[in-house]
Amino acid sequence: MKFKFKFGEFFLGLGTLIVIVLSIVLWIFIMTSDQRFSNIGQNQSNTTKEQVRNRSAKSLYDLYIPTTSFGFSDGNVCQLYDSKNNLTLEFTKEIKKANAVDRIKKIVKTKVKYEEYLNSPKYVQLVYPDEITFSLFNRLNNLSTNKREFNRFFVSNSNHWIYFGNDQTNEIYQVKINGANFNKLRKYAQNAKSKNPVRLVRLKEGYSPFYSKAINSKVYSYLIDHQSYSYFVSRLLGTSGVTSKTNKDGQTVYLLNYYTRLKVPEPKSSNHNYMYTHFEKNKIPSATNRLLDSVYYVHQLGLTEQDLHFFDADGSDVGYLNYIEGIPVFLNQHDMQVKTTFSTDSINVAFNSINFQIPIPFDGQTKELKPTNDVIEELSAHGLKEDDIQRIIVGFKMEKDNSHHSLINLIPTYYVKAYDEWKSVGEWEKQDLVAYRKFNESVDNGGGK
C-alpha cells in the first residue's frame, strides 16, 4: 500500500506539472498572437486626432526633434555629433519646459544679416530638415494660429531668449522665454566627439552643410524584422466587418466599409510597402494641422517610433525617416518610412513595416565621403546643376548582408533632393535629366501638375 501511495502521488504531481506548462504555453500564445497584440495596442496606446491637435500626444516632441547640430570649433562652423551626449535630445528636453513670455518679434530679414548669424560663434544651432510652423509648439508663441515657419534654432549664451531662423526667407525671430536652461547643451556642444568642418551653402530650399574635406563615415549593421500584415490590418481596420480582395499582382486590399482600406504586399515577396487610405470629403488641413495630423497616423500604424523623426514636408505631404547615429535611413533606395498625403477627398499613408531591431557591434568598417563640392561638380557634369538642387545631405542606403537573411548594412551616401524627388547621387547620375528639366519647366508654365 505504501508503494501504491507514492506511485499515485507521482502521477498527481506529473499531471499538475503538465497543466501548469500547458497554461504557460497557452498564455504565451495568446499574448503574442497578432490579433491579441493588436487589440492591446488599439485599446491602450492609440492616440486620438483631438489629443494630437491639442498637443497632448506623447511623442510630438520626439517626432518633431531637430536632427542636426552646428557650433564653432577652431574658427570654423562644424557639424556636431556625440553618440553619448545627444545634443538634439538635450535641447528638446529643455525646450519642452520653455514658455514664451512675450510675443515673437522679427529681428532679421536680409540674407547678409542672416548669414552673419549662421557663421557666428555666439550660437549653437539646432536644425530641422524642413520647415515647421510656430503654431506646432504653442508653448513657444502666444498666437495659436501663427502661420509663420522656421527650421533653425539659434541658442545664445542666454537662457531667457531663443531665436528662430527660416532659411528660405532669411528671417530671424526672437522670443523671450522662461523655464529652460541650456547650460548642459552648450557644454555638450563644446565637448562634442565629432566636429566636422562645413560651409553652410544656400540652395533652393535653404542652407545645406557642405563638408570642406573628405570624411570617413561609419558603416553600421542591424538585424531587422517586419510586423505581419495581420498586425496592421487589425490596428488600422479593426477585427470585424473587414473584407478582402486580391489582385493579379498578388497584393491584397482589405476594406472596412467603403471609406477605409489597406493595401498589403504579397506575403512571400520581399516587398514590405503598405498603403492605408481613408476617404473623406474635406478641405486640406492647414500646414500646422497637416504636421499634427500626420503624428496621429504614425501612432495609428504602431511602428517603433524611438528613432523615427520628421524629415520632409512638401505641400500636402509630410514624411518621416528613421535616424541612426544622427543620419537618416532611406528605404528602397530613396523612400520614406512613412509618408502622409492629404487631399480634398482622402488621406493616404504610405509606409514600410521595417523595424531596426538589434544593432550589431561596430566592426571598424567605414566609407569615405568626398567633399560636398566635388559631388556637386560631378552632378553638374552629368546635367544636374547646383541651381536645380533643393537640398543635399548624407543619408544611409540600406544594403542586404548575405551572411544572414535578416542582417542589413547601412552605407553612408550623399542624397540629393531635386525636382521635388529624393535620390542618391548614384541614382541621379542614371536619370535622363533633360526630361526632368522639360517636365519641370512645363509644370512651372502651367502645363502640368
Buried (B, 14 or more C-beta within 10 A) or exposed (E): EEEEEEEEEEEEEEEEEEEEEEEEEEEEEEEEEBEEBBBEBBEEEEBEBEBBBEBEBBBBBBBBBBBBBBBBBEEBBBBBBBEEBBBBEBBBBBBEEBEBEEEBEEEBEEEEEBBEBBBEEEBBBBBBBBBBBBBBBBBBBBEEEBEBBBBBBBBBEEBEBBBBBBBBBBBBBBBBBEBBEBEBBBEBBEEBEEBBBBBBBBBBBBBBBBBBEEBEBBBBBBBBEBBEBBBBBBBBBBEEEBEEEEEEEEBBBBBBEEEBBBBBBBEEEEBBBBBBBBBEEEEBBBBBBBBBBBBBBBBBBBBBBEBBBBBBBBEBBBBBBBBBBBBBBBBEBBBBBBBBBBEEEBBBBBBBBBBBEEEBEEEEEEEEBBBBBEBBEBBBEBBBEBEBBBBBBBBBBBEEBEEEEEBBBBBBBBBBBBBEBBBBBEBBBEBEBEEBBEEBEEEEEEEEE
